[in-house]
Amino acid sequence: MLLVSLRPCLITTICALASGDALHPDITLVAKQGRGTPEGRAAWMRLSNARTDTLPAILEGMSTGDTVAANWLRLAFDKIAERETKAGKAIATGKILAFVKNPAKEGRARRFALEFLEHQKPGTSARLYPDWLDDPEFRYEAVALLLDRASKAKTVELYRQAFDKSRDMLQARAAAAGLEKHGVKVSVGEHLGFLMNWHLIGPFDGHGQKGLRSTYPPEKSVDLTAELVGQKGKVRWKRYQVKEPANNSSSRHQALVDLREKRALGSADDAIAFAYSYFHVARAMDAEMRGAADDNFAVFVNGVKVFSFEEWRNGVRHDRHRFPVKLKAGKNTVLVKISQSAAPNPEPNWEFILRVVDATGKGVATKQ
């Protein structure tokens, strides 16, 4: 009986002495299984009862794209920190700060670690943000501070810097509005890589909402002088230039192609449309396209289908879809195929957005 009564105490003592290195197997096990198995529960208990020097190792485990795994480890982190704080023990933060400052670590884990540091040492965030104008996770906060400085100083230089560093649409508009007051015109759409010069053709018959899976002449070859058989007669390609909203606008979209406009294709039901554009880049590169469509769309780059998505009445949301593309030096062509649902249609929107960006979300320098 004596051995049994001492056993929980002995386990707690061993766990309290364990360091991050000794608990790496438990961190891995919790990341894979959470508390869904007896082994996972035991590993989580050992982590939760570990010393505070385990916290950096737990953060490393949280640096993953697996949200569920990160959440289990976060619970263990919180339990350790709460226990030690209540006991009045100081928590060494040097390694945690180093984790926060490392842009190669997963963004959500870094943000959680910064929130923890801010709780431990108020003012940490404000001290770090200004140096993060190029940081993949904290750029927004850094640009927000820069915009605040620019609005107070009212200098072109600060607004230019904020515009260049911005990757958020509303922040870019705010910087552009500041520049506009100084007589400087910039395009938020170009900065964010939106394609805004298009040739449109349609509507074509959607064949009972099966058009996205059917093949139409523009998918075989694009001839901007061609006259094709459309849903209600002959159709030809027509030019369409996106109109950007004012810099002080709260519009949800920067470069929306609204196919229902009279200057576009007009309203249609159970239909397919195509939009064609091209642009030039100085060198071959890996890039990313981000976009969305209502209802569905497929994207072809240089004649090759690189993306397709079918989900009816899904709406257009900024950067809803992201997919990699390989661009070649010189001219690159883009063909977008957009579907429209059959009547009755309570939300008859027929539209899309598409942009080409680098790894940071800035528009690839192109010439349309």
Number of C-alpha atoms within 10 A of each C-alpha: 5 6 8 8 9 10 11 11 11 12 12 15 13 13 19 17 13 19 17 19 11 12 19 17 12 21 29 17 20 27 24 16 18 22 17 10 12 11 15 20 17 15 21 24 17 20 29 22 22 25 19 24 19 23 27 21 20 24 25 19 20 28 19 17 12 11 14 15 21 23 15 19 26 20 14 22 24 14 16 20 20 12 15 15 13 8 9 9 11 11 16 12 18 10 14 21 17 11 22 22 15 12 15 13 18 20 20 16 24 26 14 15 22 21 16 18 20 14 12 14 12 12 11 16 16 13 9 15 19 16 12 17 22 16 19 17 18 20 20 20 18 22 27 18 16 22 25 14 15 21 15 9 12 16 14 18 12 20 27 19 16 27 26 17 23 29 22 16 17 19 20 26 24 23 28 25 22 26 22 15 11 13 10 12 12 18 14 28 22 20 22 25 23 25 24 21 19 22 18 24 25 27 27 24 22 21 15 11 18 14 22 21 12 11 9 17 11 19 16 9 9 14 11 15 9 11 12 17 14 17 18 11 10 12 18 16 21 17 15 19 14 16 13 16 17 13 21 12 14 11 12 13 18 26 24 21 25 20 25 15 12 9 12 18 20 13 16 24 21 21 25 30 26 24 24 23 18 18 15 17 17 13 10 11 14 13 17 20 24 19 20 25 31 25 24 26 24 20 23 18 18 16 15 12 14 15 17 16 14 15 11 13 18 12 18 22 15 17 13 12 16 15 12 16 17 14 20 15 11 13 15 18 16 19 24 25 23 27 30 30 25 15 11 9 12 7 12 18 20 29 23 26 24 23 23 24 22 17 12 14 20 20 23 22 17 20 12 14
